[in-house]
Amino acid sequence: MNPLRLITVGTDFSPPAATALGWAAELALVHKASLLLVHAYTKDDHGLSEEEVRVCLAGLAACEIERGIPTQVQLLKGTTAEVVAKIARESGSDLLVIGSRGKNMLSRIFMGSVADSTLKLATTPTLVVHPTDAVRTVSFKNLLVGADFSAEADRAAEFAVRVAAPFENAEVSLMHSTQVAGPFVGVEVPAVPIVEAGESDAVARAGLSERTKKLSASGVRVQGLTCPGSAVEVLLDVAEDRNSDVIVVGTTAVTGMSKLLLGSVATDLVHRSTRPVLIVR
């Protein structure tokens, strides 16, 4: 299983961004990966000049370098979502890490949060870290993955195993929800339910068994779970009960009008979860 090599972190120097960097740095240490710290600069950038912003970025990088993490910085003009998504993609980053709340209140009220906007633009797997995660122990040993047997969910499970692999005693749990109204995948409005009417527990167990066997070949412990209920509620409840470190879900690529649609499983999880959410395309 190939370790992560490059992790891009979006920062606006806010406390949520600092929390996101803390989670990214721990992952980089274990994977022996490099960090790329990215800031989107505007003229109204907290009253700081461009040179002052560069100094702030250099200071953050110096702290991580002192910890033994190779770290570079990039500063580009533009909106946060556009800049971090672009740099993560063009740099070939394995992962993008962002905080769930920035400093732009008007943007959150009228246009959606920076995290929402980034998720609509990013093609790189994206870890969204919440302010409440500042008091959580940073860990990637216990990952909960939404499993609906789609190609997107399978990619999410494979990436979760890749993330967890270097951690000692890591465990990845595949959670299959039944009696749901829409799929785990996507920022698009669901058109087809995860579980067709009449699907038996035996079919669900068979699907989980096939995937756990394949993923366990990596050396990471993988188990399958089933639970009745809606996708979001099941993932949130099970994550709480099992004290999962991160919730992982797969999404489809977002294009055209689908970028404007709200209410997806991924978006709901990002808004409601009290632990990091990893979105994989």
N, C-alpha and C positions, 0 to 999 in steps of 0.2 A: 504494500500500500504506500503510494508516494506521499511523503509529508508535504505540508504547505510550505511554499518557498517565499511568497511575497504577500503581505497583508497591507491593504490601503486603509487608512483611518481618516475620516473627515473630522476636522476640528474647527470650532468657532471660539475656542478658549473659554467656553462655558463649563459649569460643573457637569452637565450631562455628557459633554464631549470628553471631559477628563475621565469620567467613568468608563466611557467607551474605549478610550485609549488604554485604561488599566486592563480591561478584558482582552484587548488585542495584544497587548504586550505579554501577558501570561501565555497566550496561545503561541506567540512568536518564540518565546523562550523554550517551550517544550518541543515545538516543531523545528527549532533552530532556523526560523524564518527571519526575513528582513521586514522592516516596517517602512511604509511610505506615508508620511503625514501630509495631508492636503488641506489647504485653506482657500476658500473662494473670497477674493477681495473686492470690496465695493468702496465707493468714496465715503460712504457713511459707516465705515467699519469700526463701530464702537469708539469713534473719535480718534482712532489711531491712524497714523500715516502708513504708507506702504512699507517704509523702512522699519517702522516700529513693529508692524506685523511680522516682517521677516525676522526681527530679533526674537519675538515671541516664539515663532516656529523653531528657530535655532535652539532656543532654550529647552523646548520640549524634546527636540531630537537629542540634545546633549545628555539629558537625563536618561533616555533609553539606551544611548550608546554606552553610558557609564555602567549600565546593567548588563552589557554584553550583547545588546541587540543592534545589528547593523541598521541604521536609520537614515533615511533621506527625507527631504521636504520638497513640496511643490506649492507654489502660489500662483494662482491664475485669477483673472478677473472674470466675473460672471456669477450666476446664482449657485448656491451651494449644491443643489441637487444635480444640476447640469455638469458642474465642474468635477465633483467626486465620482459621478457615474462615468464620465468621459475618461478621467485619469485611470480609474480602476480597470476599465476596459482596455485602454491603449497600452497600459503598462503590463498587461497580462497577469494581473493580480489574481491569486487564488481565492481571495476573500476581501470583501469590503465591510468595514465596521463603522457604524454611525450611532450617535445618540438619538433617542426618540424625541427629544425636545431641544430646540435651539433657542435663540434669544428673540426671534422675530415673532412677536405675538400677533401682529396683524396678518402675517402670512398664515399662521395657524388658524385664525378665525375665518379668513376669507378665501384662502387658497389651499388649505390643508397643510399639515405639518411638513417640515423639511424631510422627515423620514418617509412620509407618504409619497412626496414628490420623487424622492430618490428611488423608492421601490418601483415606481412607474417607469423610470428611465434606466435603471441598472440592469445589465445583463450578467454581472458577476454575482455569485452567491453573496448574500448580504446579511450580516448579523446586526440586528437592531437591539441596542442596549438601553434599558430604562433607567431613570433616575433612582428608582428603588434598588437597582442592582448595585449601587454604591456600597450598600451594607451587606450584600451577599458575598459569600466566599467565592472567589473566582475559580471556577472549575468547569471542565468539559468531560468529566468522567461518566456522567449519567444523562444521556440524551434521549428525549422522547420524540419519535418521528410519526407524523400522520401517515398512515398506510392505506391507500385506497386501491392499490394494485394497478395504478396508472403508470405510464412511463415517467411522468413528472415526479410522482411519489417515489418511484424506484430510484431515480437520480438523487433525490433528497436523502434517501436511506444510505445510498453508496457514499455520498459526501459526508454524512454524519459519521459513518464508520471511519472514513479517512481522517476526519477531525479528531475523533476519539482515540484512534489507534496508538499514538505515542504515550497515552496516559496509562499508568499502571492501574489494573483492575477496572478498566473502563467497561461500560455496559450501554448498549443501544437497544431501546425497546421500540418495537413497531406496533403502533396503536391503530387497530382497525375499528372504526365506528360503524354501527348499524342503525337503521331507521333514521336516516339523515335526509335533509332536504336538498343538499348540494354538496359538491366535491370539496376535498381538501385543497385541490389545485386551484389556484388562480386568483387573480385580481379581476377576472371577468365574471359577469353574472353567470351562475351555474345554469347549464341547460339539461344536464343528465345527472341523476342521483348517483351517489357513490355505490349504493347497494340496490340492486334491482329488487322489486317486490318478490318475495318468496325465496330469496337467496338463503341457503341454509348455513347453519354454523359450521357444518362440515366443509362447505366450500370456502368459507372464510379461513378456517384452520388450515386447509390445504394450501391456500394462497400464502398465508403467513409462514407455514412450514417450508415451502419452496424457497422463500426469500431469506429466512433466517439461516437455512442450511448454506445457501450461496454466500451470504455475507459473513458467516462465521468462519469461513476459510481464511479470512484476513487475520484471525487470531483474536479478534475482539468478541466478547460475549454478546450475542444478539438473541433476543427473545421476542416472541409474538404475543400480543394481548388483544382481546376483543371486549367491547363494551357497548351497550345500547345507548343511543342518544345522538344529539346533534354534534357535528364535527368540532365546533369551537368549544362547546360546553364540556365535551368528553376530554379534549386535550387539556383544557384548563384544570378540570377537576383531577384528572389522573396525574398531571404534572405536580399539582399541590400534594396529593396523597403520597406520591413517590419521591417528592422533593427533587424533581428533575432539575438539572442545571440549566438546560436549554431545550426549548421546543423547536422542532425542525419540520418544515412543510415545503412541499414542492409547489411551484406555480407555473402557469403557462406564460409564454412571452406576451408582452402587452403591446398592441399596435392600434393606431387609429382611435376610433371612438371609445374603445374599451379602456383607454387611459382615463376617461372621465367617469367611469362607473365605480360606484362605491359599494360597500357592504359585503365584500368578499371575506372568505375565511382568513386569508392571510392578513388583510387589513384589520379585521376584528381582533385577531390574535395580537397583533402589534399594539393595538389600542388598549386591550384589556389585560394582557399578561403582566404579571409582576416579576417575570424572569425574562432573560434574553430570548428573542425569537430569530431563528435562522431561516431565511427564505432562499430556496434553491430553484434555479430555472434549468 
